[in-house]
Amino acid sequence: MDTQATQATAQPVYDKKDQLEKIQASLLPGEVVEAVFDLKSAGTGFIGITNKRAIIYDKAFLRKMKALVSIPYSRIYAIAAEDEEAWWGHRGFWSTSKLVLTTGKTEYEFEFRGADRAHLAHDLILRHMV
């Protein structure tokens, strides 16, 4: 089966529809959204994963202004997913998970709402790196 055709027809995974729409509005020709995840951080941003790049929307990245930051997969050197159990020792609704992307000299750390989100983001991004 044609992978590009499958990607074009697959519905993206997302947490909030307005975040998905913001990522869709910034797509390049031929680019397809695979997922958009809400982040649990001071900037209250989100990360979009497409077939060409990771797109981060957050206040914290560029001088306290809201910005879309694009990271092409060819610029990501390492990716790691970590999860933490809730204080009572179980993964679930109150759990969070973390993803770390390394690009050259910069390391981006993202905290997700939910124990599975960082692992899913990790797997989606890794598919484009290898």
MDTraj code that builds the backbone (N, CA, C; nanometers):
import mdtraj as md
import numpy as np

residues = "MET ASP THR GLN ALA THR GLN ALA THR ALA GLN PRO VAL TYR ASP LYS LYS ASP GLN LEU GLU LYS ILE GLN ALA SER LEU LEU PRO GLY GLU VAL VAL GLU ALA VAL PHE ASP LEU LYS SER ALA GLY THR GLY PHE ILE GLY ILE THR ASN LYS ARG ALA ILE ILE TYR ASP LYS ALA PHE LEU ARG LYS MET LYS ALA LEU VAL SER ILE PRO TYR SER ARG ILE TYR ALA ILE ALA ALA GLU ASP GLU GLU ALA TRP TRP GLY HIS ARG GLY PHE TRP SER THR SER LYS LEU VAL LEU THR THR GLY LYS THR GLU TYR GLU PHE GLU PHE ARG GLY ALA ASP ARG ALA HIS LEU ALA HIS ASP LEU ILE LEU ARG HIS MET VAL".split()
xyz = np.array([
    [0.0839, -0.1187, 0.0000],
    [0.0000, 0.0000, 0.0000],
    [0.0882, 0.1249, 0.0000],
    [0.0448, 0.2272, -0.0672],
    [0.1179, 0.3530, -0.0771],
    [0.1142, 0.4272, 0.0564],
    [0.2314, 0.4476, 0.1166],
    [0.2398, 0.5119, 0.2481],
    [0.1903, 0.6552, 0.2433],
    [0.2239, 0.7278, 0.1374],
    [0.1806, 0.8670, 0.1270],
    [0.0283, 0.8773, 0.1167],
    [-0.0323, 0.7864, 0.0415],
    [-0.1780, 0.7869, 0.0291],
    [-0.2433, 0.7524, 0.1623],
    [-0.1834, 0.6593, 0.2363],
    [-0.2362, 0.6220, 0.3676],
    [-0.2284, 0.7403, 0.4630],
    [-0.1158, 0.8128, 0.4626],
    [-0.1006, 0.9290, 0.5502],
    [-0.2030, 1.0365, 0.5163],
    [-0.2290, 1.0557, 0.3886],
    [-0.3210, 1.1613, 0.3470],
    [-0.4642, 1.1319, 0.3902],
    [-0.5005, 1.0034, 0.4013],
    [-0.6373, 0.9684, 0.4377],
    [-0.6539, 0.9425, 0.5870],
    [-0.5452, 0.9204, 0.6594],
    [-0.5533, 0.8933, 0.8033],
    [-0.5908, 1.0204, 0.8791],
    [-0.6736, 1.0052, 0.9797],
    [-0.7124, 1.1187, 1.0635],
    [-0.6031, 1.1445, 1.1674],
    [-0.5650, 1.2692, 1.1883],
    [-0.4616, 1.2979, 1.2883],
    [-0.5134, 1.2763, 1.4304],
    [-0.4220, 1.2419, 1.5189],
    [-0.4514, 1.2321, 1.6615],
    [-0.4344, 1.3725, 1.7181],
    [-0.5274, 1.4197, 1.7999],
    [-0.5123, 1.5531, 1.8582],
    [-0.5868, 1.5622, 1.9905],
    [-0.5428, 1.6579, 2.0731],
    [-0.6062, 1.6816, 2.2024],
    [-0.7116, 1.7918, 2.1935],
    [-0.6805, 1.9008, 2.1217],
    [-0.7725, 2.0148, 2.1113],
    [-0.7874, 2.0563, 1.9654],
    [-0.9113, 2.0713, 1.9216],
    [-0.9398, 2.1028, 1.7810],
    [-0.8800, 2.2368, 1.7374],
    [-0.8808, 2.3381, 1.8233],
    [-0.8259, 2.4682, 1.7838],
    [-0.6751, 2.4595, 1.7594],
    [-0.6062, 2.3730, 1.8348],
    [-0.4627, 2.3536, 1.8137],
    [-0.4377, 2.2835, 1.6798],
    [-0.5191, 2.1830, 1.6498],
    [-0.5090, 2.1136, 1.5212],
    [-0.5283, 2.2130, 1.4065],
    [-0.6276, 2.2990, 1.4178],
    [-0.6557, 2.3970, 1.3124],
    [-0.5406, 2.4955, 1.2944],
    [-0.4762, 2.5339, 1.4042],
    [-0.3623, 2.6266, 1.3949],
    [-0.2459, 2.5605, 1.3200],
    [-0.2210, 2.4328, 1.3471],
    [-0.1149, 2.3598, 1.2768],
    [-0.1526, 2.3427, 1.1294],
    [-0.2769, 2.3057, 1.1027],
    [-0.3217, 2.2883, 0.9640],
    [-0.3058, 2.4169, 0.8835],
    [-0.3260, 2.5304, 0.9468],
    [-0.3130, 2.6594, 0.8784],
    [-0.1684, 2.6915, 0.8417],
    [-0.0726, 2.6247, 0.9048],
    [0.0684, 2.6546, 0.8784],
    [0.1370, 2.5489, 0.7919],
    [0.0610, 2.4582, 0.7332],
    [0.1200, 2.3507, 0.6532],
    [0.1762, 2.4008, 0.5209],
    [0.2816, 2.3351, 0.4773],
    [0.3408, 2.3596, 0.3461],
    [0.2739, 2.2667, 0.2447],
    [0.2871, 2.2945, 0.1149],
    [0.2292, 2.2041, 0.0146],
    [0.2829, 2.0614, 0.0323],
    [0.1931, 1.9636, 0.0313],
    [0.2319, 1.8234, 0.0469],
    [0.2519, 1.7782, 0.1901],
    [0.2343, 1.8690, 0.2842],
    [0.2548, 1.8353, 0.4257],
    [0.1234, 1.7871, 0.4872],
    [0.1330, 1.6854, 0.5731],
    [0.0160, 1.6238, 0.6348],
    [0.0348, 1.6199, 0.7863],
    [-0.0674, 1.6583, 0.8610],
    [-0.0630, 1.6523, 1.0078],
    [-0.0843, 1.5082, 1.0523],
    [0.0034, 1.4602, 1.1402],
    [-0.0112, 1.3264, 1.1970],
    [-0.0660, 1.3318, 1.3386],
    [-0.0257, 1.4341, 1.4151],
    [-0.0725, 1.4462, 1.5534],
    [-0.0484, 1.5872, 1.6045],
    [-0.1314, 1.6289, 1.7007],
    [-0.1134, 1.7556, 1.7716],
    [-0.1432, 1.7276, 1.9183],
    [-0.0445, 1.7519, 2.0044],
    [-0.0590, 1.7220, 2.1466],
    [-0.0494, 1.8487, 2.2306],
    [-0.1390, 1.8622, 2.3251],
    [-0.1379, 1.9721, 2.4203],
    [-0.0226, 1.9504, 2.5175],
    [0.0468, 2.0574, 2.5512],
    [0.1590, 2.0485, 2.6440],
    [0.1208, 2.1040, 2.7797],
    [0.1811, 2.0493, 2.8806],
    [0.1606, 2.0947, 3.0178],
    [0.2862, 2.1723, 3.0554],
    [0.2816, 2.3043, 3.0345],
    [0.4007, 2.3854, 3.0600],
    [0.3599, 2.5281, 3.0912],
    [0.4573, 2.6075, 3.1275],
    [0.4315, 2.7471, 3.1628],
    [0.3736, 2.8252, 3.0452],
    [0.4165, 2.7931, 2.9229],
    [0.3689, 2.8642, 2.8053],
    [0.2367, 2.8125, 2.7518],
    [0.1870, 2.7051, 2.8095],
    [0.0623, 2.6412, 2.7673],
    [0.0558, 2.6267, 2.6167],
    [0.1535, 2.5608, 2.5611],
    [0.1605, 2.5444, 2.4174],
    [0.1207, 2.4051, 2.3725],
    [0.1630, 2.3728, 2.2509],
    [0.1343, 2.2414, 2.1951],
    [0.2393, 2.2071, 2.0910],
    [0.2458, 2.0798, 2.0547],
    [0.3394, 2.0340, 1.9526],
    [0.2605, 1.9640, 1.8428],
    [0.2922, 2.0001, 1.7189],
    [0.2324, 1.9353, 1.6031],
    [0.3372, 1.8488, 1.5358],
    [0.2957, 1.7321, 1.4912],
    [0.3860, 1.6400, 1.4224],
    [0.3293, 1.6181, 1.2828],
    [0.4098, 1.6513, 1.1824],
    [0.3666, 1.6335, 1.0439],
    [0.4578, 1.5312, 0.9767],
    [0.4350, 1.5067, 0.8499],
    [0.5214, 1.4153, 0.7770],
    [0.6553, 1.4794, 0.7399],
    [0.6732, 1.6097, 0.7680],
    [0.7971, 1.6789, 0.7321],
    [0.8729, 1.7422, 0.8490],
    [0.8026, 1.7731, 0.9593],
    [0.8676, 1.8466, 1.0686],
    [0.7851, 1.8388, 1.1965],
    [0.8478, 1.8819, 1.3048],
    [0.7774, 1.9041, 1.4311],
    [0.7536, 2.0547, 1.4401],
    [0.6335, 2.0929, 1.4822],
    [0.5980, 2.2342, 1.4940],
    [0.5588, 2.2593, 1.6387],
    [0.6288, 2.3513, 1.7033],
    [0.6019, 2.3820, 1.8432],
    [0.5401, 2.5205, 1.8525],
    [0.4329, 2.5315, 1.9286],
    [0.3699, 2.6609, 1.9541],
    [0.3773, 2.6845, 2.1040],
    [0.4530, 2.7865, 2.1425],
    [0.4697, 2.8120, 2.2850],
    [0.5253, 2.9518, 2.3059],
    [0.4897, 3.0127, 2.4160],
    [0.5428, 3.1450, 2.4500],
    [0.6877, 3.1368, 2.4959],
    [0.7241, 3.0296, 2.5583],
    [0.8531, 3.0204, 2.6259],
    [0.9734, 3.0160, 2.5321],
    [0.9556, 2.9821, 2.4048],
    [1.0703, 2.9633, 2.3177],
    [1.1361, 3.0923, 2.2715],
    [1.0585, 3.1891, 2.2319],
    [1.1175, 3.3098, 2.1752],
    [1.0733, 3.4348, 2.2499],
    [1.1485, 3.4759, 2.3472],
    [1.1306, 3.6043, 2.4162],
    [0.9887, 3.6336, 2.4629],
    [0.9232, 3.5391, 2.5167],
    [0.7902, 3.5588, 2.5755],
    [0.6821, 3.5953, 2.4748],
    [0.7107, 3.5817, 2.3464],
    [0.6045, 3.6046, 2.2494],
    [0.5589, 3.4697, 2.1952],
    [0.4330, 3.4625, 2.1586],
    [0.3805, 3.3387, 2.1028],
    [0.4393, 3.3204, 1.9636],
    [0.4864, 3.1997, 1.9356],
    [0.5487, 3.1749, 1.8060],
    [0.5344, 3.0285, 1.7668],
    [0.5306, 3.0041, 1.6369],
    [0.5395, 2.8693, 1.5833],
    [0.6860, 2.8443, 1.5510],
    [0.7420, 2.7402, 1.6070],
    [0.8816, 2.7049, 1.5832],
    [0.8835, 2.5733, 1.5061],
    [0.9466, 2.5720, 1.3890],
    [0.9551, 2.4515, 1.3066],
    [1.0893, 2.3840, 1.3249],
    [1.0859, 2.2524, 1.3434],
    [1.2089, 2.1745, 1.3545],
    [1.2017, 2.0623, 1.2506],
    [1.2756, 2.0761, 1.1396],
    [1.2779, 1.9679, 1.0405],
    [1.3398, 1.8419, 1.1020],
    [1.2906, 1.7264, 1.0633],
    [1.3407, 1.6012, 1.1212],
    [1.4895, 1.5820, 1.0971],
    [1.5425, 1.6364, 0.9878],
    [1.6857, 1.6235, 0.9590],
    [1.7717, 1.6986, 1.0604],
    [1.7122, 1.7891, 1.1377],
    [1.7854, 1.8673, 1.2384],
    [1.7747, 1.8083, 1.3792],
    [1.6956, 1.7041, 1.3947],
    [1.6813, 1.6408, 1.5264],
    [1.7860, 1.5308, 1.5371],
    [1.8752, 1.5434, 1.6371],
    [1.9842, 1.4479, 1.6544],
    [1.9513, 1.3377, 1.7533],
    [1.8666, 1.3667, 1.8488],
    [1.8300, 1.2661, 1.9489],
    [1.6896, 1.2950, 1.9988],
    [1.6209, 1.1886, 2.0388],
    [1.4864, 1.2018, 2.0939],
    [1.4732, 1.1008, 2.2075],
    [1.4115, 1.1434, 2.3156],
    [1.3936, 1.0547, 2.4310],
    [1.2562, 1.0776, 2.4912],
    [1.1923, 0.9690, 2.5317],
    [1.0621, 0.9773, 2.5989],
    [1.0776, 0.9213, 2.7394],
    [1.0238, 0.9941, 2.8345],
    [1.0290, 0.9517, 2.9745],
    [0.8889, 0.9662, 3.0303],
    [0.8491, 0.8741, 3.1143],
    [0.7198, 0.8923, 3.1779],
    [0.7351, 0.8811, 3.3283],
    [0.6451, 0.9472, 3.3964],
    [0.6451, 0.9470, 3.5421],
    [0.5104, 0.8975, 3.5898],
    [0.5139, 0.8149, 3.6927],
    [0.3889, 0.7707, 3.7522],
    [0.3343, 0.8806, 3.8412],
    [0.2048, 0.8773, 3.8624],
    [0.1441, 0.9702, 3.9575],
    [0.1997, 0.9398, 4.0961],
    [0.1827, 1.0303, 4.1892],
    [0.2431, 1.0156, 4.3220],
    [0.1990, 0.8891, 4.3938],
    [0.0859, 0.8296, 4.3559],
    [0.0415, 0.7070, 4.4228],
    [0.0916, 0.5815, 4.3520],
    [0.1747, 0.5987, 4.2489],
    [0.2418, 0.4855, 4.1874],
    [0.1748, 0.4233, 4.0669],
    [0.0776, 0.4898, 4.0067],
    [0.0099, 0.4335, 3.8899],
    [0.0093, 0.5330, 3.7752],
    [0.0129, 0.4777, 3.6545],
    [-0.0042, 0.5622, 3.5368],
    [-0.1529, 0.5779, 3.5134],
    [-0.1934, 0.6899, 3.4647],
    [-0.3349, 0.7106, 3.4393],
    [-0.3648, 0.8560, 3.4109],
    [-0.4855, 0.8984, 3.4453],
    [-0.5333, 1.0325, 3.4127],
    [-0.4416, 1.1420, 3.4655],
    [-0.3930, 1.1287, 3.5875],
    [-0.3121, 1.2345, 3.6483],
    [-0.1642, 1.2231, 3.6137],
    [-0.1271, 1.1204, 3.5400],
    [0.0129, 1.1013, 3.5041],
    [0.0536, 1.1991, 3.3944],
    [0.1824, 1.2238, 3.3869],
    [0.2373, 1.3062, 3.2797],
    [0.3496, 1.2278, 3.2136],
    [0.3928, 1.2743, 3.1004],
    [0.5058, 1.2127, 3.0327],
    [0.5876, 1.3238, 2.9682],
    [0.7158, 1.2963, 2.9480],
    [0.8064, 1.3979, 2.8938],
    [0.8750, 1.3480, 2.7682],
    [0.9022, 1.4433, 2.6793],
    [0.9748, 1.4170, 2.5561],
    [1.0879, 1.5181, 2.5482],
    [1.2053, 1.4725, 2.5088],
    [1.3198, 1.5616, 2.4919],
    [1.3694, 1.5479, 2.3484],
    [1.3791, 1.6616, 2.2780],
    [1.4342, 1.6670, 2.1425],
    [1.5656, 1.7427, 2.1481],
    [1.6689, 1.6879, 2.0856],
    [1.7978, 1.7555, 2.0803],
    [1.8273, 1.7943, 1.9361],
    [1.8535, 1.9241, 1.9161],
    [1.8855, 1.9767, 1.7835],
    [2.0132, 2.0577, 1.7951],
    [2.1222, 2.0076, 1.7435],
    [2.2476, 2.0816, 1.7529],
    [2.2828, 2.1117, 1.8969],
    [2.2827, 2.2398, 1.9324],
    [2.3167, 2.2811, 2.0686],
    [2.1941, 2.3022, 2.1562],
    [2.0753, 2.2860, 2.1014],
    [1.9532, 2.3157, 2.1756],
    [1.8807, 2.1881, 2.2151],
    [1.8322, 2.1873, 2.3387],
    [1.7525, 2.0753, 2.3878],
    [1.6153, 2.1287, 2.4262],
    [1.5126, 2.0705, 2.3687],
    [1.3751, 2.1096, 2.3974],
    [1.3115, 2.0018, 2.4840],
    [1.2500, 2.0416, 2.5943],
    [1.1813, 1.9462, 2.6808],
    [1.0330, 1.9799, 2.6838],
    [0.9514, 1.8788, 2.6619],
    [0.8068, 1.8958, 2.6583],
    [0.7421, 1.8035, 2.7598],
    [0.6471, 1.8565, 2.8354],
    [0.5713, 1.7751, 2.9294],
    [0.4284, 1.7640, 2.8766],
    [0.3823, 1.6415, 2.8630],
    [0.2507, 1.6131, 2.8061],
    [0.1503, 1.5810, 2.9152],
    [0.0245, 1.6024, 2.8850],
    [-0.0851, 1.5618, 2.9734],
    [-0.1207, 1.4180, 2.9375],
    [-0.0920, 1.3251, 3.0260],
    [-0.1209, 1.1839, 3.0000],
    [0.0058, 1.1026, 2.9844],
    [0.0015, 0.9814, 3.0363],
    [0.1199, 0.8962, 3.0412],
    [0.1632, 0.8435, 2.9049],
    [0.0746, 0.8382, 2.8085],
    [0.1075, 0.7769, 2.6803],
    [0.1484, 0.8755, 2.5717],
    [0.1229, 1.0026, 2.5894],
    [0.1423, 1.1007, 2.4823],
    [0.2881, 1.1166, 2.4399],
    [0.3813, 1.1227, 2.5331],
    [0.5226, 1.1391, 2.4970],
    [0.5724, 1.0189, 2.4179],
    [0.5283, 0.9004, 2.4556],
    [0.5705, 0.7802, 2.3834],
    [0.5143, 0.7781, 2.2415],
    [0.3908, 0.8202, 2.2255],
    [0.3312, 0.8261, 2.0922],
    [0.4032, 0.9305, 2.0067],
    [0.4296, 1.0485, 2.0632],
    [0.5036, 1.1530, 1.9909],
    [0.6429, 1.1024, 1.9537],
    [0.7093, 1.0360, 2.0464],
    [0.8420, 0.9786, 2.0226],
    [0.8389, 0.8849, 1.9021],
    [0.7428, 0.7937, 1.9006],
    [0.7350, 0.6952, 1.7930],
    [0.7042, 0.7600, 1.6581],
    [0.6157, 0.8591, 1.6572],
    [0.5822, 0.9276, 1.5322],
    [0.7029, 1.0022, 1.4757],
    [0.7759, 1.0719, 1.5617],
    [0.8938, 1.1476, 1.5176],
    [1.0060, 1.0536, 1.4755],
    [1.0289, 0.9493, 1.5537],
    [1.1365, 0.8544, 1.5239],
    [1.1183, 0.7893, 1.3871],
    [0.9946, 0.7636, 1.3489],
    [0.9662, 0.7062, 1.2163],
    [1.0252, 0.7904, 1.1041],
    [1.0287, 0.9205, 1.1233],
    [1.0803, 1.0101, 1.0195],
    [1.2314, 1.0300, 1.0296],
    [1.2896, 0.9919, 1.1416],
    [1.4333, 1.0110, 1.1613],
    [1.5163, 0.8940, 1.1095],
    [1.4596, 0.7742, 1.1115],
    [1.5379, 0.6555, 1.0727],
    [1.4954, 0.6017, 0.9384],
])
top = md.Topology()
chain = top.add_chain()
for i, resn in enumerate(residues, 1):
    res = top.add_residue(resn, chain, resSeq=i)
    for name in ("N", "CA", "C"):
        top.add_atom(name, md.element.get_by_symbol(name[0]), res)
traj = md.Trajectory(xyz[None], top)
